Amino acid sequence: MRYLLSSILLAFIFANSDYAQSRRVTPNTPQPTTSVVTEMKDSTAEEMFTEANTYAKKKFAEFEAKKIPFSDNLFKQTVREQKQLAAKYATVLAGRENLKGEDFYYAGMLNWLAENLDNATEFFQKYIATAENPAVEKLQTARSIVIVASARRKKFDEAEKLLADYLKAEPVKLTERLRMESELAKSYRAEKNLPKASAHAEEAYAASKILVKDSVSRARALDDLLDAGIAAFEIYRDGGKRQEAENTLADLRKTAALVGSSSVYYTAIDENIKYLIATGRKPLALQMYSNAPAQAEKDFTAKPLQEDVSRRLKRREKHYKLLGEVAPELTAIDRWLPGQPQTLASLRGKVVMLDFWATWCAPCIDAFPSLIEWHQNYKQDGLEILGVTKYHGEAEGFPVDNAAEIEFLQRFKKVQRLPYDFVIAKDNTNQIIYGAGAIPTAVLIDRKGVIRYIETGSSASREEEIRAEIEKLLAEK
């Protein structure tokens, strides 16, 4: 996810169960104490859900009133506390006898908020099957969450039937429609059923385009728009539907201009340029890159938005020129730890990952678990990871000479348990050559020595993207 949200908006989004995710709450979540059970013995299921659902929103209002500075840790802690409270109340309800009607609904919502999809599904199914004269809005929400669960379990017939029932009834909430269609598209794609995946991806994208125009949270809506648009593009791309893929990116760019998002606009252009290069149309890709600033001036009336697009694209110029070309040799290398110096040419036949990093770079360190896993899982299939860095003249905050820095890097490698080789350069020439002005920057080189992927940054989604690209390149013989 790609945008900064204010603390109040974040609290609202996560407090609103429409946006709750469906992973399980951590197994270490504290179970309800006797005092909690006693305290809630006279509370209704609805009261418990209301208290849990508004917990984060109230806490953030309290923090604002007390002028407590917002931080990422504070946000995560508050959301974690909310999930734990929901889990406690869900357990209280599960221990009650004679639950009926809307009790099942609110028990389901508590489990949904606690990210326990299995229990949520069980209670919602009971609600759907047994409730007398249920409130239509609650019935629709219950259906939507069971559809998400069925999609994730690959129970497609069940999910499709429930979706048909949902769409026949009222109200049809666009947030729920987006969530259901997105999950079905994702699950069908995982099963290589691209026709079904594309149909649901298109519906999700259509819902996101409507939501972005009048959503309470613009940041959330832009995230959803980008995710849905790129998902639809990728499904068409994977299915070899070139025209549909490019039409989706063109529409995403147009929609971004209409809603005034330079970030989404840039991403649509960036994906289009990379796609043109990947499909053997590099001259057309570079022409698109050259024309993009002028096009942004036509599409945006606000100069800051125009400039933002141009600035983002300019940072990618080196990458666009490198993609699809034979990888330049690393230069000015002083040490190779612990292995013997090699050339990229000598590594032909393998998939090579260059990880540009530094010991002081927190996002670089965040990526280490994935790098270790990829080395362990894919080395035997032909993956070679090289951690490319340079002398920085310091170690642990103190100035050092090259010899001392080498000793520090050796200790660092051992402590972090990094199993792949470090390549230590005398200067930043390699960063300049590869456009790694920011770190971490990952470069993937195929078995023929051609650069196929260059991206900067570290996140869960980025690491999943790199993993998928590694597997694709390893599959090429």
C-alpha positions as CSV (number, residue, x, y, z in Angstrom):
1,M,0.0,0.0,0.0
2,R,1.3,3.2,-1.2
3,Y,-0.1,6.3,0.6
4,L,0.3,8.0,4.0
5,L,-2.9,8.3,5.9
6,S,-3.6,10.6,8.8
7,S,-4.0,9.0,12.2
8,I,-7.7,9.7,12.4
9,L,-8.4,8.3,9.0
10,L,-6.4,5.3,9.7
11,A,-8.2,4.7,12.9
12,F,-11.6,5.1,11.2
13,I,-10.6,2.7,8.4
14,F,-9.5,-0.1,10.7
15,A,-12.3,0.5,13.2
16,N,-14.8,0.1,10.4
17,S,-15.2,-3.6,9.9
18,D,-15.9,-3.2,6.2
19,Y,-12.2,-2.8,5.9
20,A,-11.1,-5.4,8.4
21,Q,-8.8,-8.0,7.0
22,S,-9.2,-11.7,7.3
23,R,-6.0,-13.1,8.7
24,R,-6.1,-14.8,12.1
25,V,-5.3,-12.9,15.2
26,T,-1.9,-13.9,16.6
27,P,-2.0,-17.2,18.5
28,N,-0.4,-15.3,21.4
29,T,-3.4,-13.0,21.8
30,P,-4.3,-13.0,25.5
31,Q,-7.5,-14.9,26.3
32,P,-10.2,-13.1,28.2
33,T,-9.7,-13.0,32.0
34,T,-12.4,-13.7,34.5
35,S,-12.9,-10.0,35.1
36,V,-13.6,-9.4,31.4
37,V,-16.1,-12.3,31.3
38,T,-17.8,-11.0,34.5
39,E,-17.8,-7.4,33.3
40,M,-19.5,-8.4,30.0
41,K,-21.9,-11.0,31.3
42,D,-24.9,-8.6,30.9
43,S,-23.8,-7.0,27.7
44,T,-25.5,-7.9,24.5
45,A,-23.6,-9.2,21.4
46,E,-24.3,-5.9,19.7
47,E,-22.9,-3.9,22.6
48,M,-19.7,-6.0,22.6
49,F,-19.2,-5.4,18.9
50,T,-19.9,-1.7,19.1
51,E,-17.3,-1.3,21.8
52,A,-14.7,-3.3,20.0
53,N,-15.5,-1.7,16.6
54,T,-15.2,1.9,17.9
55,Y,-12.1,1.2,20.1
56,A,-9.4,2.5,17.7
57,K,-11.4,5.5,16.7
58,K,-12.0,6.5,20.3
59,K,-8.3,5.9,21.2
60,F,-7.1,8.1,18.4
61,A,-9.5,10.9,19.4
62,E,-8.1,10.5,22.9
63,F,-4.5,10.7,21.6
64,E,-5.3,13.8,19.6
65,A,-7.0,15.5,22.6
66,K,-4.0,14.8,24.8
67,K,-1.6,15.9,21.9
68,I,0.1,12.5,21.9
69,P,2.3,12.5,18.7
70,F,1.1,10.0,16.1
71,S,3.6,7.3,15.2
72,D,3.5,4.0,13.2
73,N,4.2,2.1,16.4
74,L,1.3,3.8,18.2
75,F,-1.0,3.0,15.3
76,K,0.0,-0.7,15.2
77,Q,-0.3,-1.0,19.0
78,T,-3.8,0.5,19.0
79,V,-5.0,-1.7,16.1
80,R,-3.5,-4.7,17.9
81,E,-5.4,-3.8,21.1
82,Q,-8.6,-3.5,19.1
83,K,-8.1,-7.0,17.6
84,Q,-7.4,-8.4,21.0
85,L,-10.5,-6.8,22.5
86,A,-12.6,-8.2,19.6
87,A,-11.1,-11.7,20.1
88,K,-11.9,-11.6,23.9
89,Y,-15.5,-10.6,23.3
90,A,-15.8,-13.2,20.5
91,T,-14.7,-15.8,23.0
92,V,-17.2,-14.6,25.6
93,L,-20.0,-15.0,23.0
94,A,-18.8,-18.4,21.9
95,G,-19.2,-19.6,25.5
96,R,-22.8,-18.5,25.8
97,E,-25.7,-20.8,25.2
98,N,-28.8,-20.1,23.2
99,L,-27.3,-17.6,20.8
100,K,-29.8,-16.7,18.1
101,G,-30.6,-14.3,15.4
102,E,-28.4,-11.2,15.4
103,D,-26.2,-12.7,18.1
104,F,-24.7,-14.8,15.3
105,Y,-24.2,-11.8,13.2
106,Y,-22.4,-9.8,15.9
107,A,-20.3,-12.8,16.9
108,G,-19.3,-13.1,13.2
109,M,-18.4,-9.4,13.1
110,L,-16.3,-9.7,16.2
111,N,-14.4,-12.6,14.8
112,W,-14.0,-10.7,11.5
113,L,-12.6,-7.7,13.4
114,A,-10.3,-10.1,15.3
115,E,-9.1,-11.5,11.9
116,N,-10.4,-15.0,12.6
117,L,-12.0,-15.9,9.3
118,D,-12.9,-19.5,10.2
119,N,-15.0,-18.5,13.2
120,A,-16.5,-15.5,11.4
121,T,-17.6,-17.7,8.6
122,E,-19.2,-20.2,10.9
123,F,-21.3,-17.6,12.7
124,F,-22.3,-15.8,9.5
125,Q,-23.5,-19.0,8.0
126,K,-25.6,-19.7,11.1
127,Y,-27.0,-16.2,10.8
128,I,-27.8,-16.6,7.1
129,A,-29.5,-20.0,7.7
130,T,-31.4,-19.3,10.9
131,A,-32.2,-15.6,11.3
132,E,-35.9,-14.7,11.1
133,N,-36.7,-11.6,9.2
134,P,-33.0,-10.5,9.1
135,A,-32.0,-6.9,8.4
136,V,-31.2,-6.9,4.7
137,E,-28.0,-4.9,5.2
138,K,-26.7,-7.3,7.8
139,L,-27.6,-10.2,5.6
140,Q,-25.7,-8.7,2.7
141,T,-22.6,-8.1,4.9
142,A,-22.7,-11.6,6.2
143,R,-22.9,-13.0,2.7
144,S,-20.0,-10.9,1.5
145,I,-17.7,-12.2,4.2
146,V,-18.7,-15.8,3.5
147,I,-17.9,-15.2,-0.2
148,V,-14.5,-13.9,0.7
149,A,-13.9,-17.0,2.8
150,S,-15.1,-19.3,0.1
151,A,-12.9,-17.6,-2.5
152,R,-9.8,-18.1,-0.3
153,R,-10.6,-21.7,0.2
154,K,-11.1,-22.2,-3.6
155,K,-14.7,-23.1,-3.1
156,F,-15.7,-21.3,-6.3
157,D,-19.2,-22.8,-6.8
158,E,-20.2,-21.8,-3.3
159,A,-18.7,-18.3,-3.7
160,E,-20.3,-17.7,-7.1
161,K,-23.7,-18.8,-5.9
162,L,-23.6,-16.6,-2.9
163,L,-22.3,-13.7,-5.0
164,A,-25.3,-14.1,-7.3
165,D,-27.6,-14.0,-4.3
166,Y,-25.8,-10.9,-3.0
167,L,-26.1,-9.1,-6.3
168,K,-29.9,-9.9,-6.6
169,A,-30.5,-8.3,-3.2
170,E,-30.2,-4.8,-1.8
171,P,-28.2,-2.9,-0.7
172,V,-25.1,-3.7,-2.9
173,K,-22.3,-1.9,-1.1
174,L,-19.4,-1.0,-3.4
175,T,-16.9,-1.6,-0.7
176,E,-18.2,-5.1,-0.3
177,R,-18.4,-5.6,-4.0
178,L,-14.8,-4.5,-4.4
179,R,-13.7,-6.9,-1.7
180,M,-15.6,-9.9,-3.0
181,E,-14.6,-9.4,-6.6
182,S,-11.0,-8.8,-5.7
183,E,-10.8,-12.0,-3.7
184,L,-12.4,-14.1,-6.4
185,A,-10.0,-12.6,-9.0
186,K,-7.0,-13.4,-6.8
187,S,-8.0,-16.9,-6.2
188,Y,-8.9,-17.7,-9.8
189,R,-5.6,-16.3,-10.8
190,A,-3.8,-18.5,-8.4
191,E,-5.6,-21.5,-10.0
192,K,-4.5,-20.3,-13.5
193,N,-8.2,-19.7,-14.5
194,L,-7.5,-16.4,-16.1
195,P,-10.8,-15.9,-17.9
196,K,-12.7,-16.1,-14.6
197,A,-10.0,-14.0,-12.9
198,S,-10.3,-11.3,-15.5
199,A,-14.0,-11.1,-15.3
200,H,-14.0,-10.6,-11.5
201,A,-10.9,-8.2,-11.7
202,E,-12.9,-6.0,-14.1
203,E,-15.8,-5.8,-11.7
204,A,-13.4,-4.9,-8.9
205,Y,-11.8,-2.2,-10.9
206,A,-15.1,-0.8,-11.9
207,A,-16.2,-0.6,-8.3
208,S,-12.9,1.0,-7.3
209,K,-13.4,3.7,-9.9
210,I,-16.8,4.7,-8.5
211,L,-15.5,4.6,-4.9
212,V,-12.6,6.9,-5.5
213,K,-14.8,9.7,-6.5
214,D,-16.8,10.0,-3.3
215,S,-15.0,7.9,-0.7
216,V,-14.7,9.1,2.9
217,S,-11.0,8.2,2.8
218,R,-9.3,9.4,-0.4
219,A,-6.1,7.6,0.5
220,R,-7.8,4.3,1.0
221,A,-9.8,4.7,-2.2
222,L,-6.7,5.5,-4.2
223,D,-5.0,2.4,-2.9
224,D,-8.0,0.4,-3.9
225,L,-8.1,1.9,-7.3
226,L,-4.4,1.2,-7.9
227,D,-4.6,-2.3,-6.6
228,A,-7.7,-3.2,-8.6
229,G,-6.3,-1.6,-11.8
230,I,-2.9,-3.2,-11.6
231,A,-4.5,-6.6,-10.8
232,A,-6.7,-6.4,-13.9
233,F,-3.7,-5.4,-16.0
234,E,-1.6,-8.3,-14.6
235,I,-4.2,-10.9,-15.3
236,Y,-4.6,-9.7,-18.9
237,R,-0.8,-9.6,-19.2
238,D,-0.4,-13.1,-17.9
239,G,-3.1,-14.4,-20.3
240,G,-1.3,-12.8,-23.2
241,K,-4.1,-10.4,-23.9
242,R,-1.9,-7.5,-24.9
243,Q,-4.5,-5.0,-26.1
244,E,-6.7,-5.5,-23.0
245,A,-3.7,-5.1,-20.7
246,E,-2.7,-1.8,-22.3
247,N,-6.2,-0.6,-22.4
248,T,-6.5,-1.2,-18.7
249,L,-3.4,0.9,-18.0
250,A,-4.6,3.7,-20.3
251,D,-7.9,3.8,-18.4
252,L,-6.1,3.7,-15.1
253,R,-4.0,6.7,-16.2
254,K,-7.1,8.6,-17.4
255,T,-8.9,7.8,-14.1
256,A,-5.9,9.0,-12.1
257,A,-6.0,12.3,-14.0
258,L,-9.7,12.8,-13.3
259,V,-9.3,12.3,-9.6
260,G,-6.0,14.3,-9.4
261,S,-3.6,11.5,-8.3
262,S,-0.1,12.0,-9.8
263,S,1.1,8.8,-7.9
264,V,-1.5,6.5,-9.5
265,Y,-0.9,8.2,-12.9
266,Y,2.8,7.7,-12.7
267,T,2.4,4.0,-11.7
268,A,0.2,3.4,-14.7
269,I,2.8,4.9,-17.1
270,D,5.6,3.1,-15.4
271,E,3.9,-0.3,-15.7
272,N,3.1,0.5,-19.4
273,I,6.7,1.4,-20.2
274,K,8.0,-1.8,-18.5
275,Y,5.4,-3.9,-20.3
276,L,6.4,-2.5,-23.7
277,I,10.0,-3.3,-23.0
278,A,9.1,-6.8,-21.7
279,T,7.2,-7.5,-24.9
280,G,10.0,-6.5,-27.2
281,R,8.9,-2.9,-28.0
282,K,11.6,-0.9,-26.3
283,P,11.7,2.0,-28.8
284,L,8.0,2.5,-28.3
285,A,8.5,2.3,-24.5
286,L,11.3,5.0,-24.6
287,Q,9.0,7.1,-26.8
288,M,6.3,6.9,-24.2
289,Y,8.8,7.9,-21.5
290,S,9.8,10.9,-23.6
291,N,6.2,12.0,-24.2
292,A,5.0,11.4,-20.7
293,P,5.8,14.9,-19.2
294,A,4.0,16.7,-22.0
295,Q,1.1,14.3,-21.7
296,A,1.0,15.0,-17.9
297,E,0.8,18.7,-18.6
298,K,-2.3,18.1,-20.7
299,D,-3.9,15.7,-18.2
300,F,-3.3,17.8,-15.1
301,T,-4.1,21.4,-14.6
302,A,-2.2,21.7,-11.3
303,K,1.5,22.3,-11.9
304,P,2.7,20.4,-8.8
305,L,1.0,17.3,-10.1
306,Q,2.6,17.7,-13.5
307,E,6.0,18.2,-11.8
308,D,5.5,15.2,-9.6
309,V,4.9,12.9,-12.5
310,S,8.0,14.2,-14.4
311,R,10.2,13.9,-11.3
312,R,9.2,10.3,-10.6
313,L,9.7,9.3,-14.2
314,K,13.1,11.1,-14.4
315,R,14.3,8.9,-11.5
316,R,13.4,5.8,-13.6
317,E,15.2,6.9,-16.8
318,K,18.3,4.9,-16.1
319,H,16.2,1.8,-15.3
320,Y,14.2,2.0,-18.5
321,K,17.4,2.2,-20.6
322,L,18.9,-0.8,-18.8
323,L,15.8,-3.1,-18.9
324,G,16.1,-5.6,-21.8
325,E,19.9,-5.0,-22.2
326,V,22.9,-7.1,-21.2
327,A,23.8,-6.3,-17.6
328,P,26.9,-4.1,-17.3
329,E,29.8,-5.7,-15.4
330,L,30.3,-4.6,-11.8
331,T,33.4,-2.4,-11.6
332,A,35.8,-1.0,-9.0
333,I,35.3,-4.1,-6.8
334,D,37.8,-4.3,-3.9
335,R,36.6,-7.3,-2.0
336,W,34.3,-10.3,-2.5
337,L,33.1,-11.9,0.8
338,P,33.6,-14.8,1.2
339,G,33.8,-16.3,-2.2
340,Q,36.1,-15.8,-5.2
341,P,35.6,-12.8,-7.5
342,Q,33.3,-13.5,-10.4
343,T,32.1,-11.6,-13.5
344,L,28.4,-11.4,-14.5
345,A,29.5,-13.0,-17.8
346,S,30.8,-16.0,-15.9
347,L,27.4,-16.4,-14.2
348,R,25.5,-16.8,-17.5
349,G,23.1,-19.7,-17.2
350,K,22.1,-18.6,-13.7
351,V,19.5,-16.0,-12.6
352,V,21.4,-13.3,-10.8
353,M,20.0,-10.9,-8.2
354,L,22.0,-7.8,-7.4
355,D,20.9,-6.3,-4.1
356,F,22.3,-2.8,-3.6
357,W,22.3,-2.2,0.1
358,A,24.2,-0.7,3.1
359,T,24.5,-1.7,6.8
360,W,22.8,1.5,7.9
361,C,19.8,1.1,5.7
362,A,16.8,-0.1,7.7
363,P,14.7,-1.1,4.7
364,C,17.7,-3.1,3.4
365,I,17.8,-5.0,6.7
366,D,14.0,-5.5,6.6
367,A,14.5,-7.4,3.3
368,F,17.1,-9.8,4.8
369,P,14.6,-12.6,5.8
370,S,13.3,-12.8,2.2
371,L,16.8,-12.8,0.7
372,I,17.9,-15.6,3.0
373,E,14.7,-17.6,2.1
374,W,15.3,-17.1,-1.6
375,H,18.9,-18.2,-1.3
376,Q,17.8,-21.3,0.5
377,N,14.9,-22.2,-1.7
378,Y,16.2,-21.2,-5.2
379,K,20.0,-21.5,-5.2
380,Q,19.8,-25.2,-6.3
381,D,17.6,-24.1,-9.2
382,G,20.2,-21.5,-10.3
383,L,19.7,-18.3,-8.3
384,E,22.8,-16.3,-7.4
385,I,22.3,-13.4,-5.0
386,L,25.0,-10.8,-4.7
387,G,24.9,-8.1,-2.0
388,V,26.5,-5.1,-3.6
389,T,27.7,-2.4,-1.3
390,K,30.7,0.1,-1.1
391,Y,33.0,1.5,1.5
392,H,31.2,4.2,3.6
393,G,34.1,5.0,5.9
394,E,32.2,4.2,9.0
395,A,31.0,1.3,11.1
396,E,28.5,1.3,14.0
397,G,28.6,5.1,14.0
398,F,32.4,5.5,14.1
399,P,34.8,6.5,11.3
400,V,36.9,3.6,10.2
401,D,39.4,2.7,7.4
402,N,38.7,0.1,4.8
403,A,40.3,-2.8,6.7
404,A,38.2,-2.1,9.8
405,E,35.1,-1.7,7.6
406,I,35.8,-5.1,6.1
407,E,36.1,-6.7,9.5
408,F,32.8,-5.0,10.5
409,L,31.1,-6.4,7.3
410,Q,32.3,-9.9,8.1
411,R,30.9,-9.7,11.6
412,F,27.7,-8.1,10.2
413,K,27.3,-11.0,7.7
414,K,27.7,-13.6,10.4
415,V,25.3,-11.9,12.9
416,Q,22.6,-11.5,10.2
417,R,23.3,-15.1,9.0
418,L,23.4,-13.9,5.4
419,P,24.4,-16.9,3.3
420,Y,25.2,-15.2,0.0
421,D,28.3,-13.2,-1.1
422,F,29.0,-9.6,-0.5
423,V,30.5,-7.5,-3.2
424,I,32.3,-4.5,-1.8
425,A,33.2,-1.7,-4.2
426,K,35.7,1.2,-3.8
427,D,33.1,3.8,-4.7
428,N,29.6,4.3,-5.9
429,T,30.2,3.7,-9.6
430,N,28.0,0.6,-9.7
431,Q,25.2,2.5,-8.1
432,I,25.4,5.1,-10.8
433,I,25.6,2.5,-13.6
434,Y,22.5,0.7,-12.3
435,G,20.6,3.8,-11.2
436,A,20.6,2.7,-7.6
437,G,20.6,6.2,-6.2
438,A,18.3,5.0,-3.4
439,I,18.6,1.7,-1.6
440,P,17.7,-1.1,-1.4
441,T,17.6,-1.5,-5.2
442,A,17.0,-5.0,-6.6
443,V,18.2,-6.0,-10.1
444,L,17.3,-9.3,-11.6
445,I,19.3,-10.7,-14.5
446,D,18.1,-13.6,-16.5
447,R,20.1,-16.7,-17.6
448,K,21.2,-15.0,-20.8
449,G,22.6,-12.0,-18.8
450,V,19.8,-9.6,-19.7
451,I,18.3,-7.3,-17.1
452,R,14.7,-8.1,-16.6
453,Y,13.7,-6.3,-13.4
454,I,14.9,-3.2,-11.5
455,E,13.0,-1.7,-8.5
456,T,13.8,0.3,-5.4
457,G,12.4,-0.1,-2.0
458,S,11.4,-2.8,0.5
459,S,7.9,-3.9,1.5
460,A,5.9,-7.1,1.8
461,S,4.3,-6.5,-1.6
462,R,7.6,-5.6,-3.2
463,E,9.2,-8.8,-1.9
464,E,6.3,-10.9,-3.2
465,E,6.8,-9.2,-6.5
466,I,10.5,-10.0,-6.6
467,R,9.8,-13.6,-5.6
468,A,7.3,-14.1,-8.4
469,E,9.8,-12.6,-10.9
470,I,12.6,-14.9,-9.6
471,E,10.4,-17.9,-10.1
472,K,9.4,-16.8,-13.6
473,L,13.1,-16.3,-14.6
474,L,14.2,-19.6,-13.1
475,A,11.5,-21.3,-15.1
476,E,13.0,-20.0,-18.3
477,K,15.6,-22.4,-19.7
